[in-house]
Structure formats: C-alpha cells, structure tokens
C-alpha cells in the first residue's frame, strides 16, 4: 500500500494488521509497484514528483504489457493491484471522470478510519470457495477442452483472467458488455456455435449488469429447454445471497490468482 501522508501510515500500521509498504514519492511508488505483487495500492494524487494519476496509468500499461508477454510463467500470472486514489482536490466532473479511468475507487481526504476499513473490506482478496483443488502445476487432463465465455469490460482485468485460465488448459473468449454476451450465449445454444462450459461474469457491467445478465440467461434456458451452464461471478464484493437470487452458481473473488483458478477448475472437473 502506497501513501504519501505520514499520518495515514501511522493509522494503518497501528490499527490494521497488514503487510504495508509506505513510500513518499511517485518515483518510489513506481519502483515498489514494479517489484512487489500488491493486492491494493493507495495513491495520493498530489505527490512531490510524479502525480498519483501518472503513476496509476504507468502501472496499468505495464501490467497489461506483462500479461501480454508470452514469456510470463503461468505461476506468476495474477490480476494487477487494485488502485485507490487519495485526494483533497475539489472533485469536478472532469477530474472525477479522469480518475475513474485509472482507479477502482476515489477516497476524499481527510480520511476516517471507518471509511478506510470499509474500503479495505470492499477490495482486499477474499478466501476462495471451499472444495477440492488441483495441485500446484496441474492442468486439465489431456484431451479435455473447457470453453469459457468471459464478460468483462476492463481490458486489464480481462487479459489477466484470459492468461490465468489459459495456463491450466482452458479456451476462453471475452466480450466487454452484457448485450454481446447475450448474443454469444444465444448463438451457442440455438445455432452451430460450440457450447460454453462456464461463464465468467463481472458484476459491474455497463448497460446490462452482471446480475441482470445472469437472470436473463436463466430465463432464456428455461424458455428454450436448454441446459444452463454454470455462471461464475468475478467480483471484489462477493454477495452469496444476491448471487443465489440471480442464479449465479459461484463467486470468484478479485484479485484472481492462479491458485483460485486451479481450485475452481478442480471443482468443475469433480462435477463432470
């Protein structure tokens, strides 16, 4: 976690038992982000050298390039850190829109410990589902083909997920909105397009939310007498009750790791 404000460092170090890395400049932040696989990075927008927004944009570009590199080992692939902005700037619509392109959340200073705790609860990784697990380094059986449809509007996140599932032998196709997913699912069930085995669904999609898409898919399969494939919610805020109400079978907490993917696929194989 990266902060400029000393008081914030003291509050976090005393009140919360977390593994922290605190720096005081944008250059130091870039160095740490390049070296350490953080789960969260809190970036003050006003830093003495490089501003926090520039650091965030640099990091996202770097993460995207790393995931696109064919030389990355499967065991090292993981989702990039979730970026949180800290600012005392007057939040005009233009500033807020610019920050939202790079950050998952914007916190206004002065920051209370209650607000910080809520943010950590929202974005820190959750434990993955209980159940069987593929051992480290294990991939799908030879000859097994698992076709996955991913619905994710963030390029960085979708690229990371593609690499993770591909590394264990899955075939994954990605669309960036609910309407495109509806078209793909309709085609897979009613035409000659090969069927999917799993659907990975981001909950915060534009236009059609993940919950609405899952509900539509359940109704669609019932109306056409089709077998409904499992729908997996990929979200930083798993809500088991809401997922059950909208027909979602599992929650995969963000940030997703290779261990989570192996465990999920181990569960899927055990059900076949």
Secondary structure as a PSIPRED ss2 file (coil, helix, strand):
# PSIPRED VFORMAT (PSIPRED V4.0)

   1 X C   1.000  0.000  0.000
   2 X C   1.000  0.000  0.000
   3 X C   1.000  0.000  0.000
   4 X C   1.000  0.000  0.000
   5 X C   1.000  0.000  0.000
   6 X H   0.000  1.000  0.000
   7 X H   0.000  1.000  0.000
   8 X H   0.000  1.000  0.000
   9 X H   0.000  1.000  0.000
  10 X H   0.000  1.000  0.000
  11 X H   0.000  1.000  0.000
  12 X H   0.000  1.000  0.000
  13 X H   0.000  1.000  0.000
  14 X H   0.000  1.000  0.000
  15 X H   0.000  1.000  0.000
  16 X C   1.000  0.000  0.000
  17 X C   1.000  0.000  0.000
  18 X C   1.000  0.000  0.000
  19 X C   1.000  0.000  0.000
  20 X C   1.000  0.000  0.000
  21 X C   1.000  0.000  0.000
  22 X C   1.000  0.000  0.000
  23 X C   1.000  0.000  0.000
  24 X C   1.000  0.000  0.000
  25 X C   1.000  0.000  0.000
  26 X H   0.000  1.000  0.000
  27 X H   0.000  1.000  0.000
  28 X H   0.000  1.000  0.000
  29 X H   0.000  1.000  0.000
  30 X H   0.000  1.000  0.000
  31 X H   0.000  1.000  0.000
  32 X H   0.000  1.000  0.000
  33 X H   0.000  1.000  0.000
  34 X H   0.000  1.000  0.000
  35 X H   0.000  1.000  0.000
  36 X C   1.000  0.000  0.000
  37 X C   1.000  0.000  0.000
  38 X C   1.000  0.000  0.000
  39 X C   1.000  0.000  0.000
  40 X E   0.000  0.000  1.000
  41 X E   0.000  0.000  1.000
  42 X E   0.000  0.000  1.000
  43 X E   0.000  0.000  1.000
  44 X E   0.000  0.000  1.000
  45 X C   1.000  0.000  0.000
  46 X C   1.000  0.000  0.000
  47 X C   1.000  0.000  0.000
  48 X C   1.000  0.000  0.000
  49 X C   1.000  0.000  0.000
  50 X C   1.000  0.000  0.000
  51 X C   1.000  0.000  0.000
  52 X H   0.000  1.000  0.000
  53 X H   0.000  1.000  0.000
  54 X H   0.000  1.000  0.000
  55 X H   0.000  1.000  0.000
  56 X H   0.000  1.000  0.000
  57 X H   0.000  1.000  0.000
  58 X H   0.000  1.000  0.000
  59 X H   0.000  1.000  0.000
  60 X H   0.000  1.000  0.000
  61 X H   0.000  1.000  0.000
  62 X H   0.000  1.000  0.000
  63 X H   0.000  1.000  0.000
  64 X H   0.000  1.000  0.000
  65 X H   0.000  1.000  0.000
  66 X H   0.000  1.000  0.000
  67 X H   0.000  1.000  0.000
  68 X H   0.000  1.000  0.000
  69 X C   1.000  0.000  0.000
  70 X C   1.000  0.000  0.000
  71 X C   1.000  0.000  0.000
  72 X C   1.000  0.000  0.000
  73 X C   1.000  0.000  0.000
  74 X H   0.000  1.000  0.000
  75 X H   0.000  1.000  0.000
  76 X H   0.000  1.000  0.000
  77 X C   1.000  0.000  0.000
  78 X E   0.000  0.000  1.000
  79 X C   1.000  0.000  0.000
  80 X C   1.000  0.000  0.000
  81 X C   1.000  0.000  0.000
  82 X E   0.000  0.000  1.000
  83 X E   0.000  0.000  1.000
  84 X E   0.000  0.000  1.000
  85 X E   0.000  0.000  1.000
  86 X E   0.000  0.000  1.000
  87 X E   0.000  0.000  1.000
  88 X C   1.000  0.000  0.000
  89 X C   1.000  0.000  0.000
  90 X C   1.000  0.000  0.000
  91 X C   1.000  0.000  0.000
  92 X C   1.000  0.000  0.000
  93 X H   0.000  1.000  0.000
  94 X H   0.000  1.000  0.000
  95 X H   0.000  1.000  0.000
  96 X H   0.000  1.000  0.000
  97 X H   0.000  1.000  0.000
  98 X H   0.000  1.000  0.000
  99 X H   0.000  1.000  0.000
 100 X H   0.000  1.000  0.000
 101 X C   1.000  0.000  0.000
 102 X C   1.000  0.000  0.000
 103 X C   1.000  0.000  0.000
 104 X C   1.000  0.000  0.000
 105 X E   0.000  0.000  1.000
 106 X E   0.000  0.000  1.000
 107 X E   0.000  0.000  1.000
 108 X E   0.000  0.000  1.000
 109 X C   1.000  0.000  0.000
 110 X C   1.000  0.000  0.000
 111 X C   1.000  0.000  0.000
 112 X C   1.000  0.000  0.000
 113 X H   0.000  1.000  0.000
 114 X H   0.000  1.000  0.000
 115 X H   0.000  1.000  0.000
 116 X H   0.000  1.000  0.000
 117 X H   0.000  1.000  0.000
 118 X H   0.000  1.000  0.000
 119 X H   0.000  1.000  0.000
 120 X H   0.000  1.000  0.000
 121 X H   0.000  1.000  0.000
 122 X H   0.000  1.000  0.000
 123 X H   0.000  1.000  0.000
 124 X C   1.000  0.000  0.000
 125 X C   1.000  0.000  0.000
 126 X C   1.000  0.000  0.000
 127 X C   1.000  0.000  0.000
 128 X C   1.000  0.000  0.000
 129 X C   1.000  0.000  0.000
 130 X C   1.000  0.000  0.000
 131 X C   1.000  0.000  0.000
 132 X C   1.000  0.000  0.000
 133 X C   1.000  0.000  0.000
 134 X C   1.000  0.000  0.000
 135 X C   1.000  0.000  0.000
 136 X C   1.000  0.000  0.000
 137 X C   1.000  0.000  0.000
 138 X C   1.000  0.000  0.000
 139 X C   1.000  0.000  0.000
 140 X C   1.000  0.000  0.000
 141 X C   1.000  0.000  0.000
 142 X C   1.000  0.000  0.000
 143 X C   1.000  0.000  0.000
 144 X C   1.000  0.000  0.000
 145 X C   1.000  0.000  0.000
 146 X E   0.000  0.000  1.000
 147 X E   0.000  0.000  1.000
 148 X E   0.000  0.000  1.000
 149 X E   0.000  0.000  1.000
 150 X E   0.000  0.000  1.000
 151 X E   0.000  0.000  1.000
 152 X C   1.000  0.000  0.000
 153 X C   1.000  0.000  0.000
 154 X C   1.000  0.000  0.000
 155 X H   0.000  1.000  0.000
 156 X H   0.000  1.000  0.000
 157 X H   0.000  1.000  0.000
 158 X H   0.000  1.000  0.000
 159 X H   0.000  1.000  0.000
 160 X H   0.000  1.000  0.000
 161 X H   0.000  1.000  0.000
 162 X H   0.000  1.000  0.000
 163 X H   0.000  1.000  0.000
 164 X H   0.000  1.000  0.000
 165 X H   0.000  1.000  0.000
 166 X H   0.000  1.000  0.000
 167 X C   1.000  0.000  0.000
 168 X C   1.000  0.000  0.000
 169 X C   1.000  0.000  0.000
 170 X E   0.000  0.000  1.000
 171 X E   0.000  0.000  1.000
 172 X E   0.000  0.000  1.000
 173 X E   0.000  0.000  1.000
 174 X E   0.000  0.000  1.000
 175 X E   0.000  0.000  1.000
 176 X C   1.000  0.000  0.000
 177 X C   1.000  0.000  0.000
 178 X H   0.000  1.000  0.000
 179 X H   0.000  1.000  0.000
 180 X H   0.000  1.000  0.000
 181 X H   0.000  1.000  0.000
 182 X H   0.000  1.000  0.000
 183 X H   0.000  1.000  0.000
 184 X H   0.000  1.000  0.000
 185 X H   0.000  1.000  0.000
 186 X H   0.000  1.000  0.000
 187 X H   0.000  1.000  0.000
 188 X H   0.000  1.000  0.000
 189 X H   0.000  1.000  0.000
 190 X H   0.000  1.000  0.000
 191 X C   1.000  0.000  0.000
 192 X C   1.000  0.000  0.000
 193 X C   1.000  0.000  0.000
 194 X C   1.000  0.000  0.000
 195 X C   1.000  0.000  0.000
 196 X C   1.000  0.000  0.000
 197 X C   1.000  0.000  0.000
 198 X E   0.000  0.000  1.000
 199 X E   0.000  0.000  1.000
 200 X E   0.000  0.000  1.000
 201 X E   0.000  0.000  1.000
 202 X E   0.000  0.000  1.000
 203 X C   1.000  0.000  0.000
 204 X C   1.000  0.000  0.000
 205 X C   1.000  0.000  0.000
 206 X C   1.000  0.000  0.000
 207 X C   1.000  0.000  0.000
 208 X C   1.000  0.000  0.000
 209 X C   1.000  0.000  0.000
 210 X H   0.000  1.000  0.000
 211 X H   0.000  1.000  0.000
 212 X H   0.000  1.000  0.000
 213 X H   0.000  1.000  0.000
 214 X H   0.000  1.000  0.000
 215 X H   0.000  1.000  0.000
 216 X H   0.000  1.000  0.000
 217 X H   0.000  1.000  0.000
 218 X H   0.000  1.000  0.000
 219 X H   0.000  1.000  0.000
 220 X H   0.000  1.000  0.000
 221 X H   0.000  1.000  0.000
 222 X H   0.000  1.000  0.000
 223 X H   0.000  1.000  0.000
 224 X H   0.000  1.000  0.000
 225 X C   1.000  0.000  0.000
 226 X C   1.000  0.000  0.000
 227 X C   1.000  0.000  0.000
 228 X C   1.000  0.000  0.000
 229 X C   1.000  0.000  0.000
 230 X E   0.000  0.000  1.000
 231 X E   0.000  0.000  1.000
 232 X E   0.000  0.000  1.000
 233 X E   0.000  0.000  1.000
 234 X E   0.000  0.000  1.000
 235 X E   0.000  0.000  1.000
 236 X C   1.000  0.000  0.000
 237 X C   1.000  0.000  0.000
 238 X C   1.000  0.000  0.000
 239 X C   1.000  0.000  0.000
 240 X H   0.000  1.000  0.000
 241 X H   0.000  1.000  0.000
 242 X H   0.000  1.000  0.000
 243 X H   0.000  1.000  0.000
 244 X H   0.000  1.000  0.000
 245 X H   0.000  1.000  0.000
 246 X C   1.000  0.000  0.000
 247 X C   1.000  0.000  0.000
 248 X C   1.000  0.000  0.000
 249 X C   1.000  0.000  0.000
 250 X E   0.000  0.000  1.000
 251 X E   0.000  0.000  1.000
 252 X E   0.000  0.000  1.000
 253 X E   0.000  0.000  1.000
 254 X C   1.000  0.000  0.000
 255 X C   1.000  0.000  0.000
 256 X C   1.000  0.000  0.000
 257 X E   0.000  0.000  1.000
 258 X H   0.000  1.000  0.000
 259 X H   0.000  1.000  0.000
 260 X H   0.000  1.000  0.000
 261 X H   0.000  1.000  0.000
 262 X H   0.000  1.000  0.000
 263 X H   0.000  1.000  0.000
 264 X H   0.000  1.000  0.000
 265 X H   0.000  1.000  0.000
 266 X H   0.000  1.000  0.000
 267 X H   0.000  1.000  0.000
 268 X H   0.000  1.000  0.000
 269 X H   0.000  1.000  0.000
 270 X H   0.000  1.000  0.000
 271 X H   0.000  1.000  0.000
 272 X C   1.000  0.000  0.000
